[in-house]
Every structure is written in structure tokens, then in C-alpha cells.
Amino acid sequence: MIDLDNRYESYLHTKKCFTIDGICEHVIAYGWTDNGSDIYGYYVLTNNYKLKYNLQEQCVSVEQRIGV
């Protein structure tokens, strides 16, 4: 299993950021995605985007967060 805390916790408490379209996006949350019985991936929330990954750590979608 992927250790999300090891991978993303430092983004929550430092100036580290994801660069999306040339813009520094600070991570504000991350967690697991599931269907009620199985974990099938995880997400990372930034100021303006929700990035979804599968368990092979491949980005499967990037959604702009509206109204944030």
C-alpha cells in the first residue's frame, strides 16, 4: 500500500507545491478513494484542483475545483 503521509504530509506544512500549468498549487488535503468495499486509488486536493490517482500511482484525472 502507498504511504500517503510519507509522500504528501510535507506538502501540508511547507512551501512545497505542485506545479500545474506553470502555477504553484499548494496541497491542502489528500486521502483514499474507495467504492464502499475496496480502495482503488487516492486523491490530492490543491488550492484549485483535485487530482485523482490509481493504486499504480498514475494520474487518472485532474478536475478544476469550482467555487473554492
C-alpha positions as CSV (number, residue, x, y, z in Angstrom):
1,M,0.0,0.0,0.0
2,I,1.2,3.5,-0.8
3,D,2.2,5.6,2.3
4,L,0.3,8.8,1.6
5,D,1.6,10.5,4.7
6,N,5.2,9.9,3.8
7,R,4.6,11.1,0.3
8,Y,2.4,14.2,0.8
9,E,2.4,15.3,4.5
10,S,5.4,17.6,3.9
11,Y,3.4,19.5,1.3
12,L,0.9,20.4,4.0
13,H,3.4,22.2,6.3
14,T,5.9,23.7,4.0
15,K,6.0,25.9,0.9
16,K,6.4,22.8,-1.3
17,C,3.8,22.8,-4.1
18,F,2.7,21.0,-7.3
19,T,3.3,23.0,-10.4
20,I,0.2,22.8,-12.6
21,D,0.1,24.8,-15.8
22,G,3.1,26.8,-14.5
23,I,1.3,27.8,-11.3
24,C,2.4,26.7,-7.8
25,E,-0.5,24.8,-6.3
26,H,-0.3,24.1,-2.5
27,V,-1.6,20.8,-1.3
28,I,-4.5,21.2,1.2
29,A,-5.6,17.6,1.6
30,Y,-5.1,14.1,0.4
31,G,-6.8,10.7,1.0
32,W,-8.0,7.4,-0.3
33,T,-10.8,6.8,-2.8
34,D,-13.0,3.7,-2.5
35,N,-16.2,2.2,-3.7
36,G,-17.5,1.2,-0.3
37,S,-15.6,-2.1,-0.1
38,D,-12.3,-1.6,-1.9
39,I,-9.7,1.1,-2.1
40,Y,-9.0,1.8,-5.7
41,G,-6.9,5.0,-5.6
42,Y,-6.2,8.2,-3.8
43,Y,-6.7,12.0,-4.4
44,V,-4.7,15.1,-3.7
45,L,-6.5,18.5,-3.3
46,T,-4.7,21.7,-4.2
47,N,-6.0,25.2,-4.0
48,N,-7.7,24.9,-7.4
49,Y,-7.6,21.2,-8.4
50,K,-8.5,17.7,-7.4
51,L,-6.0,15.2,-8.8
52,K,-7.0,11.5,-8.8
53,Y,-4.5,8.6,-8.9
54,N,-4.9,4.9,-9.2
55,L,-3.0,2.4,-7.0
56,Q,-0.3,2.2,-9.7
57,E,0.3,5.9,-8.9
58,Q,-0.8,7.1,-12.3
59,C,-2.8,10.3,-12.5
60,V,-6.2,9.4,-13.9
61,S,-7.9,12.8,-13.8
62,V,-7.3,16.4,-12.9
63,E,-10.5,18.3,-12.1
64,Q,-10.7,22.0,-11.5
65,R,-12.4,22.9,-8.2
66,I,-15.2,25.3,-8.8
67,G,-16.3,27.8,-6.2
68,V,-13.3,27.5,-4.0
